[in-house]
Amino acid sequence: MIRNIFIIFGCLFLFVRCSTAEVIENTEESETNIEKSPAQGMEMQVVEIVNAERKKQNLDPLSVDESLMKSCDVRAKELVEKFSHTRPDGNSCFTSIVTTYNAAGENIAYGQNSAQAVMTSWMNSEGHRNNILSDSYTHIGVGCYDNNNRQYWVQLFIRKK
């Protein structure tokens, strides 16, 4: 009985840890012991691939914005309910962005099971590729949410004011 409770608690902890942002104290010890979820690892791989593609075009790399990363996590979960640039509540996707910006763009996708697969899809689509390679943007956020072994992906791009 107690073993089952620990298993259930452990699974619940892992689920919550993968689907919510963690608050990590800025201490030397916590920085060396940070474990990223598989989704977070794939999100950062997407950023690396984006910046590699931008480098091929002699464009500046995009900086990761933590508030955009959180917005992308929210948006990726919303895509399960409504796969659209319009949020489930009817508002624009850009209402998820909490930082100030001058320009913004969003790429969405679902079903690709790796960073490389989703980037290949986006780079093979003119509109998505244009967002990735736009010199209008300075910052990026990426979100990946797994729902029943189907990944939902979001990229948000902004130019900060």
C-alpha positions, 0 to 999 in steps of 0.5 A: 500500500505504502509502495503504491502511494510512493509510486503514484506520488512519484509519477504525479511529481514527474508529470507536474515537473514536466508540465510546469515551470520550476522556481530555482534559487540562484545558488551555486549548488542549484545551478549544478544540480538542475535537471531538465525534462525531456521537453525542456531539452528538446526546446533548447535543441530547437533554439540551437537549430534556429540559431544554426539556420540563422547563422547560415544566412548571416543573421544574428542569433536570437536570445532566449527570453525566459518569459517567452519560454513560459508563454510558449509552455502555456500556448503549447498546452492550449494547442491540445484544445485548439490548434490555432493562432487564436487562443481557446478563449478567442484572444490572439496568441500574442496575448500570452506574451507578458513582456513588452515588444515591438514585433511578434511572430508565432510558429505552431506544429504538432506530431513531430517527436523531436527537435530536428523533426519539427524544425525540418517541418518549419523550415520546409514551410515558407511562412514558418521559415520566414519567422525563423529567419526574420531579422525583425526578431531579437528573442525567442521562446520555445514550448513543447507539450506532450499529450498522449505521446503527441507533441505540440510545439510553439515558437514565439519570436519578438523584437524587444522595445 
